[in-house]
């Protein structure tokens, strides 16, 4: 399930000597399915935040965070937090050192 994302991340790392993961989200062509808020939630999950912490940071309810996570899972066909982390790394949404 994670193999394509891992292989993609490895190939990107091998192809560049100066990897800049902080590209703007708008320039990332791999995320057209996700809304801006879903991208925010995905980044927070990848950073190891709990639903409650995400809700506090984004000023929404825990139920809203759960709904966003469910929508992300459905759109990307990823069903674990580890899968979210791999996806976020592969698509340059977070730096490796940002992950807890």
Biopython code that builds the backbone (N, CA, C, O; Angstrom):
import numpy as np
from Bio.PDB.StructureBuilder import StructureBuilder

atoms = [
    (1, "UNK", "N", (0.827, -1.192, 0.000)),
    (1, "UNK", "CA", (0.000, 0.000, 0.000)),
    (1, "UNK", "C", (0.869, 1.252, 0.000)),
    (1, "UNK", "O", (0.541, 2.219, -0.687)),
    (2, "UNK", "N", (1.977, 1.262, 0.757)),
    (2, "UNK", "CA", (2.832, 2.439, 0.844)),
    (2, "UNK", "C", (3.978, 2.397, -0.152)),
    (2, "UNK", "O", (4.691, 3.387, -0.315)),
    (3, "UNK", "N", (4.162, 1.284, -0.809)),
    (3, "UNK", "CA", (5.324, 1.085, -1.661)),
    (3, "UNK", "C", (5.443, 2.160, -2.747)),
    (3, "UNK", "O", (6.533, 2.706, -2.912)),
    (4, "UNK", "N", (4.384, 2.496, -3.497)),
    (4, "UNK", "CA", (4.541, 3.531, -4.527)),
    (4, "UNK", "C", (4.974, 4.883, -3.953)),
    (4, "UNK", "O", (5.812, 5.563, -4.546)),
    (5, "UNK", "N", (4.416, 5.277, -2.815)),
    (5, "UNK", "CA", (4.792, 6.559, -2.215)),
    (5, "UNK", "C", (6.233, 6.532, -1.735)),
    (5, "UNK", "O", (6.954, 7.518, -1.891)),
    (6, "UNK", "N", (6.661, 5.427, -1.158)),
    (6, "UNK", "CA", (8.042, 5.309, -0.676)),
    (6, "UNK", "C", (9.010, 5.336, -1.847)),
    (6, "UNK", "O", (10.030, 6.024, -1.802)),
    (7, "UNK", "N", (8.687, 4.585, -2.898)),
    (7, "UNK", "CA", (9.564, 4.578, -4.077)),
    (7, "UNK", "C", (9.656, 5.964, -4.707)),
    (7, "UNK", "O", (10.730, 6.387, -5.134)),
    (8, "UNK", "N", (8.534, 6.664, -4.763)),
    (8, "UNK", "CA", (8.537, 8.017, -5.325)),
    (8, "UNK", "C", (9.403, 8.954, -4.480)),
    (8, "UNK", "O", (10.168, 9.754, -5.019)),
    (9, "UNK", "N", (9.280, 8.852, -3.167)),
    (9, "UNK", "CA", (10.086, 9.692, -2.269)),
    (9, "UNK", "C", (11.560, 9.380, -2.426)),
    (9, "UNK", "O", (12.383, 10.293, -2.485)),
    (10, "UNK", "N", (11.905, 8.103, -2.494)),
    (10, "UNK", "CA", (13.304, 7.718, -2.670)),
    (10, "UNK", "C", (13.863, 8.225, -3.984)),
    (10, "UNK", "O", (14.991, 8.715, -4.035)),
    (11, "UNK", "N", (13.079, 8.110, -5.053)),
    (11, "UNK", "CA", (13.574, 8.567, -6.355)),
    (11, "UNK", "C", (13.776, 10.075, -6.375)),
    (11, "UNK", "O", (14.715, 10.567, -7.002)),
    (12, "UNK", "N", (12.902, 10.814, -5.695)),
    (12, "UNK", "CA", (13.072, 12.274, -5.636)),
    (12, "UNK", "C", (14.326, 12.645, -4.854)),
    (12, "UNK", "O", (15.046, 13.574, -5.221)),
    (13, "UNK", "N", (14.579, 11.917, -3.780)),
    (13, "UNK", "CA", (15.766, 12.198, -2.975)),
    (13, "UNK", "C", (17.042, 11.883, -3.752)),
    (13, "UNK", "O", (18.035, 12.600, -3.634)),
    (14, "UNK", "N", (17.017, 10.817, -4.542)),
    (14, "UNK", "CA", (18.188, 10.434, -5.314)),
    (14, "UNK", "C", (18.448, 11.404, -6.467)),
    (14, "UNK", "O", (19.597, 11.628, -6.848)),
    (15, "UNK", "N", (17.387, 11.971, -7.014)),
    (15, "UNK", "CA", (17.514, 12.833, -8.194)),
    (15, "UNK", "C", (18.035, 14.226, -7.875)),
    (15, "UNK", "O", (18.542, 14.911, -8.763)),
    (16, "UNK", "N", (17.920, 14.653, -6.635)),
    (16, "UNK", "CA", (18.338, 16.004, -6.296)),
    (16, "UNK", "C", (19.336, 15.991, -5.168)),
    (16, "UNK", "O", (19.187, 15.234, -4.209)),
    (17, "UNK", "N", (20.335, 16.809, -5.270)),
    (17, "UNK", "CA", (21.311, 16.901, -4.183)),
    (17, "UNK", "C", (20.865, 17.921, -3.146)),
    (17, "UNK", "O", (21.217, 17.806, -1.972)),
    (18, "UNK", "N", (20.099, 18.909, -3.565)),
    (18, "UNK", "CA", (19.596, 19.931, -2.643)),
    (18, "UNK", "C", (18.080, 19.840, -2.614)),
    (18, "UNK", "O", (17.394, 20.500, -3.395)),
    (19, "UNK", "N", (17.566, 19.029, -1.721)),
    (19, "UNK", "CA", (16.133, 18.796, -1.658)),
    (19, "UNK", "C", (15.477, 19.904, -0.849)),
    (19, "UNK", "O", (15.803, 20.110, 0.320)),
    (20, "UNK", "N", (14.556, 20.610, -1.478)),
    (20, "UNK", "CA", (13.803, 21.662, -0.793)),
    (20, "UNK", "C", (12.359, 21.220, -0.686)),
    (20, "UNK", "O", (11.595, 21.327, -1.646)),
    (21, "UNK", "N", (11.981, 20.718, 0.493)),
    (21, "UNK", "CA", (10.641, 20.198, 0.686)),
    (21, "UNK", "C", (9.607, 21.295, 0.857)),
    (21, "UNK", "O", (8.412, 21.013, 0.766)),
    (22, "UNK", "N", (10.005, 22.506, 1.095)),
    (22, "UNK", "CA", (9.050, 23.571, 1.385)),
    (22, "UNK", "C", (8.576, 24.291, 0.135)),
    (22, "UNK", "O", (8.497, 25.519, 0.121)),
    (23, "UNK", "N", (8.263, 23.551, -0.905)),
    (23, "UNK", "CA", (7.644, 24.182, -2.065)),
    (23, "UNK", "C", (6.250, 24.627, -1.667)),
    (23, "UNK", "O", (5.634, 24.031, -0.784)),
    (24, "UNK", "N", (5.761, 25.648, -2.299)),
    (24, "UNK", "CA", (4.407, 26.073, -1.949)),
    (24, "UNK", "C", (3.412, 25.012, -2.387)),
    (24, "UNK", "O", (3.610, 24.334, -3.395)),
    (25, "UNK", "N", (2.357, 24.879, -1.631)),
    (25, "UNK", "CA", (1.356, 23.856, -1.909)),
    (25, "UNK", "C", (0.710, 24.100, -3.271)),
    (25, "UNK", "O", (0.328, 23.147, -3.950)),
    (26, "UNK", "N", (0.586, 25.349, -3.675)),
    (26, "UNK", "CA", (-0.033, 25.641, -4.960)),
    (26, "UNK", "C", (0.788, 25.071, -6.115)),
    (26, "UNK", "O", (0.227, 24.701, -7.146)),
    (27, "UNK", "N", (2.112, 24.997, -5.952)),
    (27, "UNK", "CA", (2.964, 24.486, -7.015)),
    (27, "UNK", "C", (2.959, 22.970, -7.066)),
    (27, "UNK", "O", (3.425, 22.394, -8.050)),
    (28, "UNK", "N", (2.455, 22.311, -6.051)),
    (28, "UNK", "CA", (2.466, 20.863, -5.982)),
    (28, "UNK", "C", (1.307, 20.314, -6.803)),
    (28, "UNK", "O", (0.148, 20.442, -6.408)),
    (29, "UNK", "N", (1.615, 19.704, -7.942)),
    (29, "UNK", "CA", (0.588, 19.222, -8.859)),
    (29, "UNK", "C", (-0.056, 17.916, -8.418)),
    (29, "UNK", "O", (-1.012, 17.460, -9.046)),
    (30, "UNK", "N", (0.451, 17.304, -7.343)),
    (30, "UNK", "CA", (-0.049, 16.011, -6.923)),
    (30, "UNK", "C", (-1.225, 16.109, -5.971)),
    (30, "UNK", "O", (-1.771, 15.075, -5.585)),
    (31, "UNK", "N", (-1.637, 17.290, -5.581)),
    (31, "UNK", "CA", (-2.662, 17.432, -4.566)),
    (31, "UNK", "C", (-3.932, 18.139, -5.047)),
    (31, "UNK", "O", (-4.542, 18.870, -4.267)),
    (32, "UNK", "N", (-4.345, 17.951, -6.280)),
    (32, "UNK", "CA", (-5.538, 18.683, -6.731)),
    (32, "UNK", "C", (-6.820, 18.200, -6.074)),
    (32, "UNK", "O", (-7.816, 18.922, -6.068)),
    (33, "UNK", "N", (-6.815, 16.999, -5.524)),
    (33, "UNK", "CA", (-8.021, 16.437, -4.931)),
    (33, "UNK", "C", (-8.356, 17.023, -3.572)),
    (33, "UNK", "O", (-9.519, 17.018, -3.169)),
    (34, "UNK", "N", (-7.366, 17.526, -2.865)),
    (34, "UNK", "CA", (-7.569, 17.969, -1.493)),
    (34, "UNK", "C", (-7.856, 19.468, -1.415)),
    (34, "UNK", "O", (-7.255, 20.273, -2.128)),
    (35, "UNK", "N", (-8.787, 19.819, -0.531)),
    (35, "UNK", "CA", (-9.045, 21.235, -0.270)),
    (35, "UNK", "C", (-7.888, 21.790, 0.559)),
    (35, "UNK", "O", (-7.081, 21.032, 1.095)),
    (36, "UNK", "N", (-7.814, 23.097, 0.659)),
    (36, "UNK", "CA", (-6.750, 23.714, 1.451)),
    (36, "UNK", "C", (-6.813, 23.262, 2.906)),
    (36, "UNK", "O", (-5.773, 23.019, 3.517)),
    (37, "UNK", "N", (-7.994, 23.147, 3.462)),
    (37, "UNK", "CA", (-8.140, 22.731, 4.859)),
    (37, "UNK", "C", (-7.735, 21.265, 5.034)),
    (37, "UNK", "O", (-7.131, 20.901, 6.042)),
    (38, "UNK", "N", (-8.067, 20.436, 4.060)),
    (38, "UNK", "CA", (-7.641, 19.041, 4.117)),
    (38, "UNK", "C", (-6.122, 18.939, 4.067)),
    (38, "UNK", "O", (-5.534, 18.095, 4.744)),
    (39, "UNK", "N", (-5.487, 19.790, 3.272)),
    (39, "UNK", "CA", (-4.021, 19.816, 3.237)),
    (39, "UNK", "C", (-3.463, 20.227, 4.593)),
    (39, "UNK", "O", (-2.472, 19.661, 5.054)),
    (40, "UNK", "N", (-4.092, 21.208, 5.236)),
    (40, "UNK", "CA", (-3.663, 21.635, 6.571)),
    (40, "UNK", "C", (-3.756, 20.479, 7.562)),
    (40, "UNK", "O", (-2.838, 20.254, 8.351)),
    (41, "UNK", "N", (-4.857, 19.756, 7.519)),
    (41, "UNK", "CA", (-5.047, 18.616, 8.425)),
    (41, "UNK", "C", (-4.021, 17.529, 8.123)),
    (41, "UNK", "O", (-3.439, 16.956, 9.044)),
    (42, "UNK", "N", (-3.796, 17.244, 6.857)),
    (42, "UNK", "CA", (-2.811, 16.237, 6.465)),
    (42, "UNK", "C", (-1.425, 16.594, 6.991)),
    (42, "UNK", "O", (-0.712, 15.726, 7.495)),
    (43, "UNK", "N", (-1.044, 17.843, 6.881)),
    (43, "UNK", "CA", (0.257, 18.301, 7.379)),
    (43, "UNK", "C", (0.339, 18.122, 8.890)),
    (43, "UNK", "O", (1.358, 17.665, 9.406)),
    (44, "UNK", "N", (-0.711, 18.474, 9.590)),
    (44, "UNK", "CA", (-0.725, 18.325, 11.049)),
    (44, "UNK", "C", (-0.634, 16.862, 11.459)),
    (44, "UNK", "O", (0.089, 16.523, 12.396)),
    (45, "UNK", "N", (-1.356, 16.001, 10.771)),
    (45, "UNK", "CA", (-1.288, 14.566, 11.073)),
    (45, "UNK", "C", (0.123, 14.064, 10.840)),
    (45, "UNK", "O", (0.662, 13.308, 11.648)),
    (46, "UNK", "N", (0.724, 14.484, 9.732)),
    (46, "UNK", "CA", (2.087, 14.051, 9.421)),
    (46, "UNK", "C", (3.083, 14.520, 10.476)),
    (46, "UNK", "O", (4.095, 13.862, 10.718)),
    (47, "UNK", "N", (2.798, 15.647, 11.098)),
    (47, "UNK", "CA", (3.679, 16.158, 12.147)),
    (47, "UNK", "C", (3.444, 15.473, 13.484)),
    (47, "UNK", "O", (4.112, 15.788, 14.469)),
    (48, "UNK", "N", (2.499, 14.537, 13.527)),
    (48, "UNK", "CA", (2.267, 13.753, 14.730)),
    (48, "UNK", "C", (1.278, 14.344, 15.706)),
    (48, "UNK", "O", (1.240, 13.942, 16.868)),
    (49, "UNK", "N", (0.481, 15.289, 15.258)),
    (49, "UNK", "CA", (-0.487, 15.934, 16.136)),
    (49, "UNK", "C", (-1.734, 15.062, 16.287)),
    (49, "UNK", "O", (-2.133, 14.368, 15.352)),
    (50, "UNK", "N", (-2.341, 15.106, 17.468)),
    (50, "UNK", "CA", (-3.597, 14.398, 17.707)),
    (50, "UNK", "C", (-4.749, 15.208, 17.118)),
    (50, "UNK", "O", (-4.586, 16.378, 16.772)),
    (51, "UNK", "N", (-5.908, 14.574, 17.008)),
    (51, "UNK", "CA", (-7.083, 15.291, 16.500)),
    (51, "UNK", "C", (-7.392, 16.514, 17.356)),
    (51, "UNK", "O", (-7.749, 17.569, 16.830)),
    (52, "UNK", "N", (-7.254, 16.377, 18.667)),
    (52, "UNK", "CA", (-7.530, 17.500, 19.567)),
    (52, "UNK", "C", (-6.538, 18.643, 19.327)),
    (52, "UNK", "O", (-6.933, 19.809, 19.288)),
    (53, "UNK", "N", (-5.256, 18.311, 19.167)),
    (53, "UNK", "CA", (-4.246, 19.343, 18.906)),
    (53, "UNK", "C", (-4.490, 20.028, 17.568)),
    (53, "UNK", "O", (-4.335, 21.243, 17.446)),
    (54, "UNK", "N", (-4.872, 19.241, 16.566)),
    (54, "UNK", "CA", (-5.173, 19.808, 15.249)),
    (54, "UNK", "C", (-6.364, 20.757, 15.349)),
    (54, "UNK", "O", (-6.344, 21.854, 14.791)),
    (55, "UNK", "N", (-7.396, 20.326, 16.059)),
    (55, "UNK", "CA", (-8.598, 21.152, 16.223)),
    (55, "UNK", "C", (-8.254, 22.478, 16.885)),
    (55, "UNK", "O", (-8.741, 23.528, 16.466)),
    (56, "UNK", "N", (-7.419, 22.436, 17.917)),
    (56, "UNK", "CA", (-7.024, 23.669, 18.602)),
    (56, "UNK", "C", (-6.205, 24.577, 17.694)),
    (56, "UNK", "O", (-6.405, 25.792, 17.685)),
    (57, "UNK", "N", (-5.292, 24.000, 16.937)),
    (57, "UNK", "CA", (-4.440, 24.797, 16.046)),
    (57, "UNK", "C", (-5.234, 25.434, 14.908)),
    (57, "UNK", "O", (-4.969, 26.576, 14.533)),
    (58, "UNK", "N", (-6.202, 24.707, 14.358)),
    (58, "UNK", "CA", (-6.958, 25.201, 13.204)),
    (58, "UNK", "C", (-8.269, 25.877, 13.588)),
    (58, "UNK", "O", (-9.018, 26.328, 12.722)),
    (59, "UNK", "N", (-8.545, 25.945, 14.895)),
    (59, "UNK", "CA", (-9.765, 26.592, 15.397)),
    (59, "UNK", "C", (-11.031, 25.962, 14.828)),
    (59, "UNK", "O", (-11.940, 26.654, 14.369)),
    (60, "UNK", "N", (-11.067, 24.633, 14.869)),
    (60, "UNK", "CA", (-12.249, 23.883, 14.464)),
    (60, "UNK", "C", (-12.534, 22.835, 15.534)),
    (60, "UNK", "O", (-11.744, 22.670, 16.464)),
    (61, "UNK", "N", (-13.642, 22.135, 15.411)),
    (61, "UNK", "CA", (-13.969, 21.101, 16.391)),
    (61, "UNK", "C", (-13.230, 19.802, 16.058)),
    (61, "UNK", "O", (-12.757, 19.605, 14.939)),
    (62, "UNK", "N", (-13.145, 18.929, 17.053)),
    (62, "UNK", "CA", (-12.527, 17.620, 16.850)),
    (62, "UNK", "C", (-13.332, 16.828, 15.818)),
    (62, "UNK", "O", (-12.757, 16.073, 15.034)),
    (63, "UNK", "N", (-14.644, 16.993, 15.811)),
    (63, "UNK", "CA", (-15.481, 16.307, 14.814)),
    (63, "UNK", "C", (-15.154, 16.773, 13.397)),
    (63, "UNK", "O", (-15.160, 15.973, 12.461)),
    (64, "UNK", "N", (-14.873, 18.045, 13.242)),
    (64, "UNK", "CA", (-14.498, 18.571, 11.925)),
    (64, "UNK", "C", (-13.175, 17.965, 11.474)),
    (64, "UNK", "O", (-13.023, 17.601, 10.307)),
    (65, "UNK", "N", (-12.221, 17.856, 12.388)),
    (65, "UNK", "CA", (-10.931, 17.231, 12.059)),
    (65, "UNK", "C", (-11.156, 15.786, 11.629)),
    (65, "UNK", "O", (-10.580, 15.337, 10.638)),
    (66, "UNK", "N", (-11.985, 15.059, 12.365)),
    (66, "UNK", "CA", (-12.282, 13.667, 12.021)),
    (66, "UNK", "C", (-12.916, 13.568, 10.630)),
    (66, "UNK", "O", (-12.602, 12.660, 9.860)),
    (67, "UNK", "N", (-13.792, 14.493, 10.324)),
    (67, "UNK", "CA", (-14.423, 14.508, 8.999)),
    (67, "UNK", "C", (-13.389, 14.761, 7.913)),
    (67, "UNK", "O", (-13.399, 14.091, 6.881)),
    (68, "UNK", "N", (-12.490, 15.728, 8.137)),
    (68, "UNK", "CA", (-11.433, 16.000, 7.152)),
    (68, "UNK", "C", (-10.544, 14.774, 6.962)),
    (68, "UNK", "O", (-10.192, 14.433, 5.833)),
    (69, "UNK", "N", (-10.179, 14.110, 8.059)),
    (69, "UNK", "CA", (-9.333, 12.916, 7.957)),
    (69, "UNK", "C", (-10.041, 11.816, 7.174)),
    (69, "UNK", "O", (-9.418, 11.128, 6.366)),
    (70, "UNK", "N", (-11.323, 11.650, 7.408)),
    (70, "UNK", "CA", (-12.105, 10.646, 6.686)),
    (70, "UNK", "C", (-12.159, 10.994, 5.193)),
    (70, "UNK", "O", (-12.037, 10.109, 4.346)),
    (71, "UNK", "N", (-12.341, 12.272, 4.871)),
    (71, "UNK", "CA", (-12.375, 12.699, 3.468)),
    (71, "UNK", "C", (-11.021, 12.507, 2.788)),
    (71, "UNK", "O", (-10.957, 12.077, 1.636)),
    (72, "UNK", "N", (-9.945, 12.825, 3.500)),
    (72, "UNK", "CA", (-8.596, 12.618, 2.960)),
    (72, "UNK", "C", (-8.381, 11.137, 2.676)),
    (72, "UNK", "O", (-7.901, 10.766, 1.605)),
    (73, "UNK", "N", (-8.739, 10.295, 3.641)),
    (73, "UNK", "CA", (-8.590, 8.846, 3.469)),
    (73, "UNK", "C", (-9.345, 8.354, 2.249)),
    (73, "UNK", "O", (-8.838, 7.536, 1.481)),
    (74, "UNK", "N", (-10.547, 8.851, 2.076)),
    (74, "UNK", "CA", (-11.369, 8.436, 0.948)),
    (74, "UNK", "C", (-10.778, 8.906, -0.379)),
    (74, "UNK", "O", (-10.700, 8.135, -1.335)),
    (75, "UNK", "N", (-10.368, 10.155, -0.435)),
    (75, "UNK", "CA", (-9.842, 10.714, -1.682)),
    (75, "UNK", "C", (-8.511, 10.096, -2.093)),
    (75, "UNK", "O", (-8.273, 9.863, -3.278)),
    (76, "UNK", "N", (-7.638, 9.829, -1.115)),
    (76, "UNK", "CA", (-6.299, 9.337, -1.425)),
    (76, "UNK", "C", (-6.174, 7.818, -1.271)),
    (76, "UNK", "O", (-5.149, 7.236, -1.628)),
    (77, "UNK", "N", (-7.206, 7.192, -0.745)),
    (77, "UNK", "CA", (-7.189, 5.748, -0.471)),
    (77, "UNK", "C", (-6.023, 5.380, 0.456)),
    (77, "UNK", "O", (-5.327, 4.385, 0.251)),
    (78, "UNK", "N", (-5.840, 6.211, 1.469)),
    (78, "UNK", "CA", (-4.842, 5.978, 2.516)),
    (78, "UNK", "C", (-5.608, 5.928, 3.828)),
    (78, "UNK", "O", (-6.403, 6.819, 4.126)),
    (79, "UNK", "N", (-5.366, 4.880, 4.611)),
    (79, "UNK", "CA", (-6.218, 4.663, 5.773)),
    (79, "UNK", "C", (-5.471, 4.591, 7.103)),
    (79, "UNK", "O", (-6.035, 4.146, 8.102)),
    (80, "UNK", "N", (-4.215, 5.019, 7.128)),
    (80, "UNK", "CA", (-3.465, 5.025, 8.380)),
    (80, "UNK", "C", (-2.702, 6.335, 8.516)),
    (80, "UNK", "O", (-2.431, 7.020, 7.529)),
    (81, "UNK", "N", (-2.362, 6.668, 9.751)),
    (81, "UNK", "CA", (-1.555, 7.867, 9.988)),
    (81, "UNK", "C", (-0.176, 7.723, 9.347)),
    (81, "UNK", "O", (0.377, 8.691, 8.825)),
    (82, "UNK", "N", (0.371, 6.520, 9.390)),
    (82, "UNK", "CA", (1.676, 6.283, 8.753)),
    (82, "UNK", "C", (1.592, 6.551, 7.250)),
    (82, "UNK", "O", (2.522, 7.095, 6.654)),
    (83, "UNK", "N", (0.476, 6.167, 6.652)),
    (83, "UNK", "CA", (0.272, 6.437, 5.225)),
    (83, "UNK", "C", (0.213, 7.927, 4.943)),
    (83, "UNK", "O", (0.740, 8.397, 3.935)),
    (84, "UNK", "N", (-0.433, 8.677, 5.844)),
    (84, "UNK", "CA", (-0.476, 10.136, 5.699)),
    (84, "UNK", "C", (0.923, 10.722, 5.756)),
    (84, "UNK", "O", (1.258, 11.618, 4.981)),
    (85, "UNK", "N", (1.741, 10.220, 6.672)),
    (85, "UNK", "CA", (3.113, 10.729, 6.822)),
    (85, "UNK", "C", (3.900, 10.476, 5.548)),
    (85, "UNK", "O", (4.567, 11.374, 5.035)),
    (86, "UNK", "N", (3.822, 9.263, 5.042)),
    (86, "UNK", "CA", (4.556, 8.924, 3.819)),
    (86, "UNK", "C", (4.078, 9.779, 2.654)),
    (86, "UNK", "O", (4.895, 10.270, 1.874)),
    (87, "UNK", "N", (2.784, 9.963, 2.525)),
    (87, "UNK", "CA", (2.227, 10.780, 1.450)),
    (87, "UNK", "C", (2.712, 12.228, 1.570)),
    (87, "UNK", "O", (3.121, 12.837, 0.581)),
    (88, "UNK", "N", (2.663, 12.769, 2.785)),
    (88, "UNK", "CA", (3.090, 14.159, 3.001)),
    (88, "UNK", "C", (4.577, 14.331, 2.680)),
    (88, "UNK", "O", (4.973, 15.339, 2.094)),
    (89, "UNK", "N", (5.392, 13.361, 3.060)),
    (89, "UNK", "CA", (6.818, 13.422, 2.730)),
    (89, "UNK", "C", (7.043, 13.316, 1.221)),
    (89, "UNK", "O", (7.819, 14.078, 0.644)),
    (90, "UNK", "N", (6.363, 12.375, 0.598)),
    (90, "UNK", "CA", (6.542, 12.149, -0.837)),
    (90, "UNK", "C", (6.100, 13.346, -1.669)),
    (90, "UNK", "O", (6.621, 13.580, -2.760)),
    (91, "UNK", "N", (5.136, 14.104, -1.148)),
    (91, "UNK", "CA", (4.609, 15.237, -1.896)),
    (91, "UNK", "C", (5.086, 16.586, -1.349)),
    (91, "UNK", "O", (4.506, 17.637, -1.622)),
    (92, "UNK", "N", (6.169, 16.511, -0.565)),
    (92, "UNK", "CA", (6.870, 17.717, -0.106)),
    (92, "UNK", "C", (6.013, 18.675, 0.711)),
    (92, "UNK", "O", (6.161, 19.892, 0.603)),
    (93, "UNK", "N", (5.119, 18.128, 1.527)),
    (93, "UNK", "CA", (4.299, 18.972, 2.383)),
    (93, "UNK", "C", (4.953, 19.214, 3.735)),
    (93, "UNK", "O", (4.672, 20.216, 4.392)),
    (94, "UNK", "N", (5.822, 18.305, 4.152)),
    (94, "UNK", "CA", (6.518, 18.440, 5.432)),
    (94, "UNK", "C", (7.973, 18.035, 5.252)),
    (94, "UNK", "O", (8.327, 17.306, 4.325)),
    (95, "UNK", "N", (8.792, 18.522, 6.149)),
    (95, "UNK", "CA", (10.193, 18.105, 6.199)),
    (95, "UNK", "C", (10.309, 16.897, 7.110)),
    (95, "UNK", "O", (9.501, 16.730, 8.024)),
    (96, "UNK", "N", (11.281, 16.071, 6.881)),
    (96, "UNK", "CA", (11.490, 14.895, 7.715)),
    (96, "UNK", "C", (11.687, 15.281, 9.172)),
    (96, "UNK", "O", (11.208, 14.584, 10.067)),
    (97, "UNK", "N", (12.392, 16.395, 9.425)),
    (97, "UNK", "CA", (12.651, 16.809, 10.794)),
    (97, "UNK", "C", (11.411, 17.413, 11.480)),
    (97, "UNK", "O", (11.436, 17.626, 12.692)),
    (98, "UNK", "N", (10.343, 17.690, 10.744)),
    (98, "UNK", "CA", (9.093, 18.178, 11.326)),
    (98, "UNK", "C", (8.269, 17.067, 11.968)),
    (98, "UNK", "O", (7.361, 17.325, 12.758)),
    (99, "UNK", "N", (8.599, 15.835, 11.617)),
    (99, "UNK", "CA", (7.811, 14.696, 12.056)),
    (99, "UNK", "C", (8.287, 14.239, 13.417)),
    (99, "UNK", "O", (9.482, 14.049, 13.643)),
    (100, "UNK", "N", (7.318, 14.061, 14.341)),
    (100, "UNK", "CA", (7.640, 13.595, 15.693)),
    (100, "UNK", "C", (7.870, 12.104, 15.683)),
    (100, "UNK", "O", (8.153, 11.516, 16.726)),
]
sb = StructureBuilder()
sb.init_structure("model")
sb.init_model(0)
sb.init_chain("A")
sb.init_seg("    ")
for serial, (resi, resn, name, xyz) in enumerate(atoms, 1):
    if name == "N":
        sb.init_residue(resn, " ", resi, " ")
    sb.init_atom(name, np.array(xyz, "f"), 0.0, 1.0, " ", f" {name:<3s}", serial, name[0])
structure = sb.get_structure()
